[in-house]
Amino acid sequence: GYRSHITEMPLKWVFQQDNDPKHISKQATSWLQTKKIDVMKCPTRSPDLNPIENLWSDLKNSVFDAKPKNAEDLWNEVQSAWAAISVCRCQMLVDSMPNRCKAVIRNNDYTTKYLFSA
């Protein structure tokens, strides 16, 4: 599961998450420290650093365009849209991380062009 993948990450990696209260709770923070997982410090006002935001946007746009009529149509469209996200799109978002970090630093932790691009 989720936790086993984290413990298998190479030591050179840094774990990234946003500042959602459940992510920075004492229990979550303690668990990450116990596992010696280095967590990237993320500005509170900057979702730009998390490429998943771009994928959520892709998903929302696809679902909106499909105009599902009911919960079943919605679920089917979400599954279809998620499956349609290419490995290339994901790799491009991961590769954009150094530039995202630099842009956020240059912009004093405020939103940058990376939130809905890349």
C-alpha positions in Angstrom: 0.0 0.0 0.0 0.8 3.7 0.3 3.1 3.4 3.3 5.2 0.5 1.9 5.9 2.6 -1.3 7.1 5.5 0.8 9.6 3.4 2.7 11.0 1.9 -0.5 11.8 5.3 -2.0 15.5 6.0 -2.7 17.2 8.2 -0.1 17.8 10.9 -2.6 14.1 11.6 -3.0 12.2 14.2 -1.0 8.5 13.6 -0.2 6.2 16.4 -1.3 2.7 17.2 0.0 0.7 20.3 0.5 -0.1 21.9 3.8 -3.5 20.3 4.3 -4.1 20.0 8.0 -4.3 16.2 7.9 -0.8 16.1 6.2 0.8 18.2 8.8 -0.9 16.8 11.9 1.4 15.8 14.8 0.7 12.1 14.1 1.5 12.4 10.4 4.6 14.5 11.0 5.8 12.1 13.7 5.3 9.1 11.4 7.4 10.8 8.6 10.1 11.7 11.1 10.2 8.2 12.5 10.7 6.8 9.0 13.4 9.4 8.3 11.5 10.7 5.3 12.6 14.1 4.2 9.6 16.3 3.5 9.8 19.3 1.2 8.8 22.5 2.8 5.8 23.9 0.9 4.6 27.4 1.1 1.0 27.6 2.3 -0.2 29.8 -0.6 1.4 27.8 -3.4 -0.4 24.8 -5.0 2.0 25.3 -7.9 4.5 22.9 -6.4 2.3 19.9 -6.6 2.0 18.5 -10.2 -1.1 16.5 -9.1 -3.0 19.9 -9.2 -2.5 19.9 -13.0 -3.8 16.4 -13.3 -6.9 17.3 -11.2 -7.5 20.1 -13.6 -7.2 17.8 -16.6 -9.7 15.5 -14.9 -12.2 18.2 -14.0 -12.1 19.6 -17.5 -12.7 16.2 -19.0 -15.6 15.5 -16.7 -17.1 19.0 -17.3 -16.9 18.5 -21.1 -18.6 15.1 -20.8 -21.5 16.6 -18.9 -22.4 13.4 -17.0 -26.2 12.9 -16.4 -26.0 10.9 -13.2 -23.6 9.4 -10.6 -22.9 6.4 -12.7 -22.0 8.5 -15.8 -19.8 10.7 -13.5 -17.9 7.7 -12.1 -17.4 6.2 -15.6 -16.1 9.5 -16.9 -13.7 10.0 -14.0 -12.3 6.5 -14.5 -12.0 7.1 -18.3 -10.4 10.5 -17.9 -7.9 9.2 -15.3 -6.9 6.3 -17.5 -6.4 8.6 -20.4 -3.7 10.6 -18.7 -0.5 9.6 -20.4 2.8 8.6 -18.9 4.3 11.4 -21.0 2.1 14.0 -19.3 3.1 12.7 -15.9 6.8 12.7 -16.8 6.5 16.2 -18.2 5.0 17.4 -14.9 7.7 15.6 -12.8 10.4 17.1 -15.0 8.9 20.6 -14.4 9.7 20.4 -10.7 13.0 22.3 -10.7 11.5 25.2 -12.7 8.4 25.2 -10.5 10.5 25.5 -7.3 12.5 28.3 -8.8 9.4 30.2 -10.0 7.8 30.0 -6.6 10.9 31.3 -4.9 11.2 34.1 -7.4 7.5 34.9 -6.9 7.8 35.0 -3.0 5.6 31.9 -2.6 2.7 33.2 -4.6 1.0 31.5 -7.5 3.0 31.1 -10.7 2.2 30.1 -14.3 2.8 26.4 -13.3 -0.6 26.0 -11.5 -2.4 25.2 -14.7 0.3 24.8 -17.3 3.3 22.6 -17.7 
